[in-house]
Amino acid sequence: MTYTDDHRTTHRPLRQHPRADLEAILDADFVCHLGVMVDGAPVVVPTVYGRHERLLYVHGSVAGRGLAADPGAAVCVTVTHVDGLVLARSVFEHALNYRSATVHGVPRTITDEAEKLEGLRRLTEHATPGQWTYARQPNREELAATTLLALSLEDASVKIRSGAPDDGASADAELGLWAGTLPLNARWGAPTADPLLPTGITAPAHIVARAGTRHG
């Protein structure tokens, strides 16, 4: 299992990265970018995912090109969180504070109905805990129209950049310019009801409770 680290603020060389960092990055979101080769050309598509232990479930439509890669072909999945802008004294030293994970491997298309249901449950609960048992679950026709890939997390890398600009001790420090970071914090807003929702139906507790919180 390979994990790499790229901390620009501390200029550390590549080294083995704690598995917990990979899991934290994956658990803090539910949208990934899936890279595949389709008809000899690279295609990258955003899609929803869910993690369970050492497995990543990636969801899509049977008709979607992004999940139409040849069986046995390797894919690449990336997840990135932008934590803020790093605004230095020079444009050259500007950067992002971020956390990213990249997973490589040959995915397995889940065809067994029971396994697919369990994978979709994991994926749904990863995005919105409590929603699988609240909403109607997929029927056989919907399952047939859904592609679910299972990708091992054995081959993954992690990159993290955090902290202040790198030019605090450089000649540019004499310019008298402000430098620092501009944090970015994404939080859930209050639930907004479907305009066609009948009067008297309120949002369930597991959704209301997420307002003002961050995913994961």
C-alpha positions as CSV (number, residue, x, y, z in Angstrom):
1,M,0.0,0.0,0.0
2,T,1.6,3.3,-1.1
3,Y,0.9,6.6,0.4
4,T,3.0,9.7,-0.4
5,D,3.2,13.1,1.3
6,D,4.0,16.5,-0.3
7,H,4.0,19.1,2.5
8,R,5.3,22.3,0.7
9,T,5.3,24.3,3.9
10,T,7.8,22.0,5.6
11,H,9.7,20.9,2.4
12,R,9.6,17.2,3.5
13,P,10.6,14.6,1.0
14,L,8.2,11.9,-0.1
15,R,7.5,9.4,2.6
16,Q,5.0,6.8,3.7
17,H,1.8,8.6,4.8
18,P,-0.5,7.4,7.6
19,R,-3.5,5.5,6.3
20,A,-5.7,7.6,8.5
21,D,-5.0,10.6,6.4
22,L,-6.3,8.9,3.3
23,E,-9.4,7.8,5.0
24,A,-10.0,11.2,6.5
25,I,-9.8,12.8,3.0
26,L,-12.2,10.3,1.5
27,D,-14.6,10.5,4.4
28,A,-14.8,14.3,4.2
29,D,-16.5,14.3,0.8
30,F,-18.7,12.2,-1.5
31,V,-17.9,13.6,-5.0
32,C,-14.8,12.3,-6.9
33,H,-13.4,12.6,-10.4
34,L,-13.1,9.3,-12.2
35,G,-10.6,9.1,-15.0
36,V,-10.9,6.3,-17.6
37,M,-9.9,5.6,-21.2
38,V,-12.9,5.5,-23.5
39,D,-12.3,4.6,-27.2
40,G,-8.6,5.4,-26.8
41,A,-9.2,8.9,-25.3
42,P,-9.0,9.9,-21.6
43,V,-12.3,10.9,-20.0
44,V,-12.7,12.4,-16.6
45,V,-16.1,12.7,-15.0
46,P,-17.4,13.8,-11.6
47,T,-19.5,11.2,-9.8
48,V,-20.6,10.1,-6.3
49,Y,-18.6,7.7,-4.2
50,G,-18.7,6.0,-0.8
51,R,-16.0,4.3,1.2
52,H,-16.2,1.1,3.3
53,E,-13.0,0.0,5.0
54,R,-10.5,-0.7,2.1
55,L,-13.1,-0.4,-0.7
56,L,-14.3,2.6,-2.7
57,Y,-17.7,2.4,-4.3
58,V,-18.2,4.6,-7.4
59,H,-21.7,5.2,-8.8
60,G,-23.0,6.0,-12.3
61,S,-25.5,5.4,-15.0
62,V,-25.2,2.4,-17.4
63,A,-25.5,4.9,-20.2
64,G,-22.7,7.2,-18.9
65,R,-19.5,7.3,-20.9
66,G,-17.4,7.7,-17.8
67,L,-18.3,4.3,-16.6
68,A,-18.0,2.6,-20.0
69,A,-14.3,1.7,-19.8
70,D,-13.2,-1.7,-21.1
71,P,-13.4,-4.5,-18.5
72,G,-10.1,-5.0,-16.9
73,A,-8.9,-1.5,-17.7
74,A,-7.3,0.6,-15.0
75,V,-8.9,3.8,-13.7
76,C,-7.9,6.7,-11.5
77,V,-10.1,8.3,-8.9
78,T,-9.3,11.7,-7.3
79,V,-10.8,13.6,-4.4
80,T,-9.6,17.1,-3.5
81,H,-10.5,19.5,-0.7
82,V,-9.5,23.2,-1.0
83,D,-8.8,24.5,2.5
84,G,-7.8,28.0,1.5
85,L,-5.7,30.4,-0.7
86,V,-2.1,31.0,0.2
87,L,-1.4,34.6,-0.7
88,A,2.3,35.4,-0.7
89,R,4.3,38.5,-1.4
90,S,5.0,37.4,-4.9
91,V,2.6,35.8,-7.4
92,F,5.2,33.1,-7.9
93,E,4.8,31.9,-4.3
94,H,1.0,31.9,-4.3
95,A,-0.5,28.4,-3.6
96,L,-3.4,26.5,-2.2
97,N,-3.8,24.8,1.1
98,Y,-5.4,21.5,0.2
99,R,-5.8,17.8,0.9
100,S,-6.0,15.4,-2.0
101,A,-6.2,11.6,-2.5
102,T,-5.6,9.6,-5.7
103,V,-6.6,6.0,-6.0
104,H,-5.4,3.7,-8.9
105,G,-6.6,0.3,-9.8
106,V,-8.8,-2.0,-11.9
107,P,-12.4,-1.7,-10.6
108,R,-14.8,-4.5,-10.3
109,T,-18.3,-4.0,-11.7
110,I,-20.8,-5.2,-9.2
111,T,-23.5,-7.3,-10.8
112,D,-24.9,-9.3,-7.9
113,E,-28.2,-7.7,-6.9
114,A,-27.7,-8.1,-3.1
115,E,-24.1,-6.8,-3.3
116,K,-25.2,-3.9,-5.4
117,L,-27.9,-3.0,-2.9
118,E,-25.4,-3.1,-0.1
119,G,-22.9,-1.0,-2.1
120,L,-25.5,1.6,-2.9
121,R,-26.5,1.6,0.8
122,R,-22.9,2.3,1.7
123,L,-22.7,5.1,-0.9
124,T,-26.0,6.7,0.2
125,E,-25.1,6.6,3.9
126,H,-21.7,8.0,3.1
127,A,-23.3,11.1,1.5
128,T,-26.3,11.4,3.8
129,P,-26.4,9.2,6.9
130,G,-29.9,8.1,7.7
131,Q,-31.2,8.6,4.1
132,W,-31.1,4.9,3.0
133,T,-33.8,3.9,5.5
134,Y,-35.8,7.1,5.1
135,A,-36.2,7.2,1.3
136,R,-37.6,4.5,-1.1
137,Q,-34.8,2.0,-2.0
138,P,-34.0,1.0,-5.6
139,N,-36.2,-1.5,-7.4
140,R,-34.9,-4.1,-9.9
141,E,-35.3,-1.8,-12.9
142,E,-33.4,1.0,-11.2
143,L,-30.7,-1.4,-10.1
144,A,-30.3,-2.6,-13.7
145,A,-29.9,1.0,-14.9
146,T,-27.2,1.7,-12.3
147,T,-23.5,0.9,-12.6
148,L,-21.6,0.4,-9.4
149,L,-17.8,0.0,-9.4
150,A,-15.8,-1.4,-6.5
151,L,-12.2,-0.1,-6.3
152,S,-9.6,-1.3,-3.8
153,L,-7.7,1.4,-1.8
154,E,-4.5,-0.6,-1.8
155,D,-2.8,1.7,-4.4
156,A,-3.4,5.2,-3.3
157,S,-1.5,8.4,-2.7
158,V,-2.1,11.5,-0.5
159,K,-0.9,15.1,-0.9
160,I,-1.4,17.8,1.7
161,R,-0.4,21.4,1.7
162,S,-1.0,23.5,4.8
163,G,0.3,26.6,6.5
164,A,1.6,30.0,5.6
165,P,3.3,31.3,2.5
166,D,6.9,30.1,1.8
167,D,8.4,33.5,1.2
168,G,8.4,34.9,4.8
169,A,12.2,34.7,5.0
170,S,12.9,35.7,1.4
171,A,14.0,39.1,-0.1
172,D,10.3,39.7,-0.9
173,A,9.6,40.1,2.9
174,E,11.1,43.6,2.6
175,L,8.4,44.7,0.2
176,G,6.0,45.6,3.0
177,L,3.2,43.7,1.4
178,W,0.5,41.7,3.3
179,A,0.8,37.9,3.1
180,G,-1.1,35.1,4.7
181,T,-3.9,32.7,4.1
182,L,-7.6,33.0,3.2
183,P,-9.4,30.0,4.6
184,L,-12.3,28.3,2.8
185,N,-14.9,26.5,4.9
186,A,-17.8,24.8,3.3
187,R,-20.9,24.1,5.5
188,W,-24.3,22.8,4.8
189,G,-27.1,25.4,4.7
190,A,-30.7,25.0,5.9
191,P,-32.8,22.4,4.0
192,T,-34.9,23.8,1.2
193,A,-38.2,22.0,0.5
194,D,-39.3,20.9,-3.0
195,P,-41.8,23.5,-4.2
196,L,-44.2,20.6,-5.0
197,L,-44.0,19.1,-1.5
198,P,-47.4,19.0,0.1
199,T,-48.0,21.1,3.2
200,G,-47.2,19.4,6.4
201,I,-44.2,17.3,5.3
202,T,-41.2,18.5,7.1
203,A,-37.5,17.6,6.7
204,P,-36.4,14.6,8.8
205,A,-34.2,15.0,11.8
206,H,-31.1,13.5,10.1
207,I,-31.2,16.2,7.4
208,V,-32.1,19.1,9.6
209,A,-29.3,18.3,12.0
210,R,-26.7,18.8,9.2
211,A,-27.4,22.5,8.7
212,G,-24.3,24.5,9.7
213,T,-22.1,21.4,9.8
214,R,-19.4,20.2,7.5
215,H,-19.5,16.8,5.7
216,G,-17.7,14.1,7.5
